[in-house]
Amino acid sequence: MSETFPSDLVRKEIAELPDYNAGLAQDRFKAIYGIECRAKLDSNESPLGPSPRAVSAMQSASAGVWRYPDAANTALREKIAAQFETTPEHVIFGNGSEDLIGALFRTIIRPKDHVVTICPSFGLHEFGALAFGATVTKVPFNTDWSFPVEGLCDALASKPRLLIFSSPSNPAGPVITEDEFRTVVAAADPATLICFDEAYVEFIAPEHRFDAMAIMAELGKPALTLRTFSKAYGLAGVRVGYGVASDAPLIKALMKTRNPFGVNALAACAASEAIDDQAHLAQVVQQATHERDRVAAALAAKGYDCAPTQANFVFFNTGAPAKLLTEALRAKGVLIKGWQEAPYETWARVTMGSAQENDIFLDAL
């Protein structure tokens, strides 16, 4: 069959983007490697799964899936708005927080705009900017894995269009302190939107937590904080993320650039019940916290350098190209994620699964 796809049909910015480094689904793993997956630790999923209440809610709601869901996610928006002590007009939901990251870039980024993030970072924080022809400054962590506050402040002096970063950091796991966060936010020009990605916020120890939205409001900076139900709430498969903005007009604009039915009816019901089951959430966090400390200690005992983490994963230096280790572990039925972002190609991220899965990983290692 002849090739008819024009070489210049795809925009140059898109053609040059790296592929997203996604985890491998278990059925695909078995099809490719011909063995069962013994420990799936590459996608930061919760080994305890979602709240039983969330599962029950989806089962009950399944009878009505022939109807379109509420495009505005009204009930869920009201619930989150009450938690953040704001109004529903400041809240938005999407098909995972990735959906909202994409909507944000489509809404505010123009060719040749400037975006600032950290390094290593969640890939979509960078790729979304590059897709629209923006330039990206990636500020590396300090050598002790503390947040690069001075470097971020220096980068903000150029008045970028957007500052976007996560805490706890994905893939590394460190958290920014309240004082450090205040310093960074204060350094941002009012023309710079701050997007603070809190996908792993539930795993942060209480002594390291602070109200990011309150600080950004106090300092009078335009802001959007992102959260998700994929991690601690165990709803990765149904895809629900949300954002809370400093200004209602930003939410109104984002509504125009996201999928209008991005959150399906089953997902909305599950998220609403998951929020209310705080006992299940506490169990998830307790297990992840215990396992991350145990696995990090075991890795250190084996001679691996680990980044300090307040998330449900551990980032460690393999001492060689990480893809070599990840392939060797796959041969043993163990999935972790080797990082591909320069200069961290020797680092890998392992999710905290069950104690049994984590032991399988450590034994295979």
N, C-alpha and C positions, 0 to 999 in steps of 0.2 A: 504494500500500500504506500502511495507517495505521501511525502510530507507536505501538508498544505498550511501549516500553522506559521503565520508571518513572524519572522525573527524580531521585529520591532513592535509587535502588537502589545506585549506586556511592558508597562512602564519600567524604565531603567532602575528606578529606586526599588521596585518590587523584585525585579530579576536579581538584584545584587544582595537582597536580604538573605541571611543564613536561615536554614530550616529551623523551626522551633524544636527544641530538645525535649520532646515529650516522653513520658514513661511508656512502658510497653504493657499492653493489656495481656492478661493471663492466657486467653485463648490464642492470641497471636504468638505469644512466647512458645506455647506448646507446638503450634503449627510450624514455627521456624526452627526450634531446637529439638523437637521430638521428645521432650521430657516434661514432667510436671513441674510447675513452679512451686518451690518449697517455701520461699520467703519473698514476698513482693514488697520491696522497701525502696522504691524509686519515685514515688509520686506523692509522698506526704499525706497518705490517706490514714484515716482512723481505724485501727484494728478492731475497735469495739463497735464500729458502724454507727448508724443514727439512733436516736431515741426510738424505742418501741412505739411511743406515741406518734412520732412522725411517720413511721411505717403504717400504722393503723389509719392515720389521716389520709395517706395516699390511697390505701385500699378502699376507703369509704368514698373518696372523691373520684375514683376511677369510673364510676357509673356515669359521670357527667362529662366525660372527656370529648363528647361530640359537640359541646359548646365551647366557644372561644373564652379564654379567661379574661378577667378584668385587666385591661391594658395598663391601667394606672396603678394596679396592685394596692388599691385603697386601704384595705384592712391591714395589710402588712406595713404599709407606709405609716399608718397611724400608730401602730405598735412600736416601730423603731423610733418615730418622732418623739413619742412619750419617753422612751429610754434616754434619748439625747436631749430631752427638754427643749425641743424645737417644734416647728410646725411641719406637717406632711409636705408642704411645698419645698422644703429643704432636703427631701429624701428621694432617692431614686433606686430602682432595682434593675438587675440585668441577669443575663444568662452566664452567671459567674462574674466575679469582679473583672476578669479579662474582657468581658463584653463592655464594661463601663470604661476600661482603659482605652479600648478602641474608640468608643464614642467620644471620649475626652479629646483624643488626638484629632478625630474628624471635626470636632467642634471648634478647637482653638488654634491648631497648628497650621501655619502657612509655609510655603517654600522659603528656605533660608532663615527660618526662625531658629532660635537657640534653646536647647533643652539641657538641663543639668541633672545628673543622677550620680549614683555611687557605683563602685566596682569592687567585687563582683556584684551583679544585680540580677533581678528577675528580667529575663530577656525581653519581654514585651515593653518594659519601660524604655528600652532603647529602640527596639524594632519599630514601634509605633511612630516614633519621631522620624526615623530614617525613611519610613514609607511615604512620608509627605514632604520629603526633601529638606528636612530640618537638619541642623548640625547638633551633635551630642557631645557634651563634655562629661567624661566619666571620672569621678574623683575617687581614687583608691582609698581603702581603709588604711588606718595607721598600722604600723607593724605589729602592735599589740592587739589588733582587732578592735580598738576603740573607733568610734565614728570620726571621720575626717572633718571635724568642725571648721578648722582653719581653712582647709582646702575648699569646702563648700562655700564659706563666706567669701573667699577670694573669687570663686566662680560666679557667685551671685552679684558681684560688683558690676558685671557686664549687663545686668538687667535682663536675664533670659526670659523667654516667654513662659517657661514652665520649670519648676523644680519638682521631681518625682522620685521618691525612694521609699523603701520599706523598713519597718522596725517592728518585730525582729526581722533582721535582714534575711531575705531569701536570695542566695542559698547558704549564707554563712551562719546566721543565727544570732549575732550580737544585737543588743538593744541600745538605742540612743537614750541618754539620761535626760531628765526634765531640764536641767540647766543647759545642757548642750542643745536641746531642741529649741529652747528659748533664744539662744544665741543665734542659731541658724535662721529661725523665723524673723528675728529682729533685723537680720542683715538683708533680707529680701526686700526688693523694691515693691511698692504697691502695684506695679504693672506686672509683676511675676505671680502667676498662680502656683500655689503650693499644693501638690497632691501627695498625701501621706498614706501609704499603703499599709494597713494594719491587718493583713490576712491571717497573721498568727498571734494576734493580740491576746487571745484567751490563754495562751501558754505562758505568758509573762508572769513571773513571781510578783506577788502583791507589792513588795517594796520597790519594784522597778516600774510600776505603772503610773501614768499621769493622764490627764484629760487633754489630749492634743487639740481638739476642736475649741475648747475653752481658751487655751493659750493663743491660738491663732485669732480667735475673735477678740481677745483682750488686746492683742497687738495690732488689730485692724488690718489683717492681711486676707486677701481672697484665697479661699482654701476649699479643698475637697478631701475628705478622708474616705478610704475604701475598706470594706470588710467582706467576709465571705462565710457561707455555710458549708464550704467544701472540706474544711480542715477539722477543727475541733468538733463541729456539729455532725460530721460524717455524711454529708449529703453531696459528695463530689459527683456522683453519677446523675443527679437531677439538675445541677447547675443553678445555684442562686447566689448572687452577690449583691451588695448594696453600697451606696455612697451617701454621705451626708455633707452638704455644702454650706459654706458661709452665707451664700446669697441665692435666693430663690430663682432669679433670672438664669443662673448657670444651670440649675436643674431643668428649667423649662427648655433651654437650648439643648441639653443632653438628651432630653426626651425626643427631640427631633432627629437625632443621629443614631440612636440605638434602635434595635429591633423593637417595634411597638408591642409585640407579644413575646418578648424575650424570656419571661418567666412563665412557664406553663402552669396549668391549674394544679397538677399534682405537686410540683415544686413549691408553689405558694402555700399550699396546705401544710406540707412537710416542714417548711421553714417556720411557720407560725407556731406549730406544736413544739418544734425543737427549741425555740426561744424559751418556751414556758417550762421545759424539762431541765431545770438547772441542776438537778441531782445527777442526771446522766452526764451532763457537761462536766461536772466536777469529777466524776469517775474517770472520764476520758483524760482530763488534764492531769489528774493525780498519777495515772499510769504512765502517761507520756513523760512527765517530769521525772519520775523514778527511773524509767528506762533510759532517758537521755543521759542522766548522771552515771548510771551503771555502764552503759555502752561507751561513753566518752572515757571513763576510767579504764575500761578494758582495752580500748584502742591505745590510750596513752601507755599502758603497761606493755603493749606490743611494740611500742616505739613510734607510734604515729602521732604527728602534731595535729591537734584539734583546735578549731576555733571555738571560743566560748559561745554557748547557745542558750537562748530562752525560747526556742521553738520546739517542734516535735521531730527534729532531725539533728544530725551531727555532721559537720563538714570537716573532712580530714585530708591531710596531705599523704598521698600514696607513695610519694618519692619517685614516681615514674609516670609516663603518660597514663592517665586514669583509665583510658579506654582499654588498656591491656588488662588491668585488674577487673574492670566490669565484665569483660568478655570471659575471663577465667572464672569469675563467680557465676556467670550465666550457665557455664558448663556444669555447675554444681546445683543449678536450679534456684539461684539467688539473684534477685534484681536490686541493684542500687543505681544511682545516676552519676556517671562520670561527667565532670564539668568541662565545657568546651570553650569557655570565654577566656581569652588571653588576659593576664598571664597565669591563669589558674587551671591550666590543662592537666596538672598533676593532682588536682583536688577532686574528691568525690563526696557526694551527699548521700547519707543513709537515713531513711525514715525510721522512726521508732515504731516498730510493729508490736506484736505480742511478745512476751518474754521468750516464748519458744522460738518465734521467728528470729528474734535478735540473737539468740544463742546459735541458731543454724547459721546465721551470717558470720558470727565470730568464729565458729568452728571452721566454716568454709574458708575464711580469711587466713 
